[in-house]
Amino acid sequence: MSSEDYLKDISEIKNLMSKSSRFISLSGLSGVLAGTYAILGAVYAYWLVNKSERGYLILDGQIFRLVLLDMLIVLVLSISTAVYLTTLKAKKNGEKIWDATTKRLLTSFLIPLVAGGIYTLIILKQQRYGQTGALMLLFYGLALVNASKYTLGYVKYLGITEIILGLLCAVYPGYGFWFWVIGFGVMHIVYGILMYFKYEKQ
Amino acid sequence: MKNLLNNINKAFDHRIRLGIMSILVVNEYADFNTLKELLGATDGNLASHSKALEKVGFIRVEKQFIGRKPNTKYYATALGKEEFKKHVEALERLIKGK
């Protein structure tokens, strides 16, 4: 065997290791779109609250229900965009959308996220509203870091960024709205663009 | 040169065998079809190479049934992981040595 053969062996080993353990078809573009939805949703919520007579949010008003609906729409749109674009990309890469890698990716993402979601609801129910923004960011970040070992490297850095924002948000709960906009809006766009240029644009 | 070649393991001296080990060291296990697809190997080809690796104790095979379909799972043993690591390190040294 020549040196070239050894080199080929090594690159084949690396290729198989990553192909068999990581889902690489995550779409960066869907991150950009999710961030855009989040910002639009936040602008709408901001406008709703400010045009109301009170000028701040209380929990059992009409406006609160609208804000909740607004957030729900952002969530559903983001998830469906991500699933759609990722499926497209997986098809293009010849990667399966539903195999051991994606199952592992989803379970490791969903366990911290669902636990955090339920915990946030409990906190809301106890009327401790100040911490919800921080909790959402924190658990979302933990879920990302946990899932990152099964997908593209940038997901880990996005997760760490969300965790830091969540902790800062816990210290300054008054600025919860802005941390939320940065975490779910701006950061998704930033990391989406980074991922797009690193992995998709050839 | 002789020294360097000591750690090049004959058991890994084939694309399919090297591939099986690469997949198994980073995954808890892999089943027959997953390996087949990832390696682009035929049934017979994969079966004979996995048998060779099993014989030297580098992988462990678990057969079970899911419903009525047989399902074979492959695991890397501690020995297999250790030997594979040495092999990869030897390859890297060979490349750097040039």
Interface residues (C-beta under 8 A of the other chain):
Chain A: S3 Y6 L7 D9 I10 E12 I13 K14 L16 M17 K19 S20 S21 D99 A100
Chain B: R15 L18 G19 S22 I23 V25 V26 N27 A30 T34 L38 L39 V88 L91 E92 L94 I95 K98
